[in-house]
Amino acid sequence: MENMKIYEAVRKVPDSAKKNISAGRLKGMTDINPMWRIKALTEQFGPCGIGWKVEVSRTWQDLGADGVVTVYVQLLLYVKYNDEWSAPIPGIGGSSLVAKESKGLYTSDECYKMAYTDALSVCCKMLGFGADVYWAADRTKYQQVQPKDTKKEQARQQAAEKISPDQVAILKENAENERVKKALAYYKVSRIEDLTRHQADQIFMKLGL
């Protein structure tokens, strides 16, 4: 078996599957479309359930301060290579079920799906999926270590910062979406322009934009 065969085949991510993160704490980094991993897994190993499969090993919640709740999902990825199933490839992903925002606590109804997607990306990373993106990154979310006071100040600034013109334009295009309407009602704003950047980021996550 050629040790680098799979790695070399999946290390590059096409531009169509990459998106620059323009807001939030991961601003400046690159987001990879989850469907690209599904496509690449299928290309390398075959259809899901035949050439590769995923097992949910564990799910759990952690309680944080002020009512914050975080959800975690642990997956085991199996791939068939040379007609043999691999050992389980583990990955853990997380997302916020209840987040504290400027208007109060916000509950996400898609947190388990986002945690699952995050966990699958970790599994795939072990095989080299998107390696060039991760390798080239100057920083990751795990490297953003700041003094406690700086973190609080950054959170306050983010909560107060207004939505960007680009975000306004995209949300206006989706103004009839029920999730956008419900989010505006939840944040008690009548105009999209009155949203904060953090609020807009939360809406974008729910819309998958």
C-alpha positions, 0 to 999 in steps of 0.5 A: 500500500502506498502510504501517501496515496489517500492523503495526496488525493484529498489534500487539496480543496477546490476553490468552489468548496472553500469560503473565507470566514469574514466575521466572528472569532474565526475571521480570516480563516477558511471554511470547507463545504461539508459536502466536499468531504462527502464527495471526496469520501465517495470518490476514494472509497465508494458510496456511504454504507458500502465503501465508508460508514460512520458510527455515532459513538457518544453524544453529551452536553456540558454546562457552562456559566450563565446558562450556556450549554455546549453539545459534543458528538463523537464519531467513528469513521470506517473506510474500506481500503483494498477490500478491508475495513479500517480500524475506527477513525475517531473525531469529536465535534462540538456546537452551542445548544444554548449560547449567551448573546446580548439579548439573552440566551439563544437556543439552536435547533441545529446544534447536533447537526453542526456538532456531527459535521464538525466531528466528521471533519475531524475524522476526515482530517486524520486521512489528510482531507483538506490538509493544504487548508489546515497546513497553510493556516497561520492560526487555528481556533485552538491557538487563540489564547488571550488574557482574560480581560482581553477576551471580555473586551473582544466579546463586548466589541463583537456584541456591539459591532454592527452587521456588515453591508455584505451580510445585510445584502445577503439577509435581505435576499433571504428576508422571506425565510422563516428562520430570518423572520423568527431571528429578527423577532427574537432579537427584537429588531425591525430592520436587518441593519440593526442586527449586531455582527454576532447576531448576524453570525448566528443567523448565518449559521442557522441558514448554512450560509 
